[in-house]
Amino acid sequence: MIVGIDLGTTNSAVSRWHGGRAELIPNSLGDFLTPSAVSLTEDEQVLVGMAARERQSVYPDRTATAFKRLMGSQKPIFLGRIQFTAEDLSSLVLRSLKEDAERHCGEEVTGAVITVPAYFNDRQRKATRRAGELAGLKVERLVNEPTAAALAYGIVDREDREPFLVFDLGGGTFDVSIVEIFDGIIEVRASAGDNRLGGEDFNDVIVDLAKAKLNLSVGSQAKAVEVVRAAAERTRRALSEADTAMFDVVLRDIAISTEISAAEFEDAAAPLLDRLREPVLRAMRDSNIRAETMSEIVMVGGATRMPIIRKTVTRMFSRFPNSAVHPDHAIALGAAVQAGLKARDADLAEIRLTDVCPYTLGVNIAETDHRGVVHNGVFAPILERNTVLPASRIHRFQTMYPQQKKVEFGIYQGESRSVAANVKLGEVSIAVPPRAVGEIVIDCRFSYDVSGLLEVDVSVPATGEKRQLVVQDNEDLDVGELEERRAALAELKIHPRDQAGNRALIGRAERCYESFVGERREIIGQLLAYFEGALASQDPRVIAEALTMVSSRLDEVEGERYL
């Protein structure tokens, strides 16, 4: 079975193409969304999902979230005394989703289509593939998140559609794609994005607002920071349904609160809202499609639930956005469609998908300015961003120095004129006969396809000399390194699947205990002790009844307001 996986900053989901449609697969708690969170208990058991997220404010030094933003980097993330990378933590989330799918469907998961932000660069895409490999998955394909959303949207009735815009604002990234559907072909015309803009940044706005209104300082205390951030997220979500919301938090056993209005939030978030415009404009410029000719604006990603986002998009396009697809589910459902395409499902035989090159690809060259000064490290584009794939382009260059015997091309991905600011993918060199400056020419051809395969062919027409470099985002880890890292992750004790709900409830109760004072704290302490007693009985019926009762009582306690 090939599954589709939306590996998100805040939440992740797994899906499959089954019975002629895309369907989400629930996790062990019965939820379609699994928090992208990993926590390490005191006895070094690994918790993934809700059980991990509930521990974040209580055990911040043992819990990690939003690590998707670090994909492609080697920045260490410590859970207790154990060091991880974002790849490692993502692999644990992917492994959890794989096990959920196998448990629910009763068959082995042999492969996966994993979604990535459209603006992920080569390093980030390779890191995502490696995370899949570490999780024991054969990664069949990486598909851009807005492209997946367009697949989910386009598969509903399969009617031709004029160009429409997919506006994808998730927990940590923002992507835009302009898509057209005709004759069963779903064609991406252009993509743009911002990998450092998402719902997490709007939470930071609430944090800053609350700090200013309460004259609050939490310093660098990890636990206090996480308590405040959790309160900010609750406030932001409440503002999606009301004009005002309370920011409630308990710090140093003191309950404090303040009211934040939607208008205050919108004013404070203005710089972030402005940042949404540039990727939209860039995609429209690259596709040469104006706002008035756009047929629809499709909103996906959990952060698009915020009224200030919908208001901003409405103002931008002078029309209301389309809400036909579930913002939290669309990308995972689109991944399921792509999984069905990979499996060559007969129901999808007439569907074809094209995509675009998200970044410009080119080489480093040297240029001489009007004063005769040579400037090295200049980026020469060969395949421009948003070129429809597959594509092949050739550029001709000439020697720069007298009697030059070799030409070296560095292969880069990015938009800066300086290669130092772009991502290096590799290099290729070729011998040339020594001649006068500019007498020998070198042809450089880039061929790129939707699977991420880049072929660089360099040739010297004067001699017939040829060289080739192949760069692909599905380059496997060295077998030895892969097995070594898998073994290290396998040594971690993964908490039993049937206890995930129990651990999630304990984490929630511990968080609530720290969030309240007085009588409410005492009640929560009693509930926690009661549930731990039920667990000690090892009686499944007693535990199930206690879980239901304690969950209900916690709902009541958390539903109350200070003011």
Summary of the structure (lengths in Angstrom):
residues: 563
radius of gyration: 26.0
end to end distance: 51.9
largest distance: 88.4
contacts: 1972
relative contact order: 0.12
helix: 39%
strand: 31%
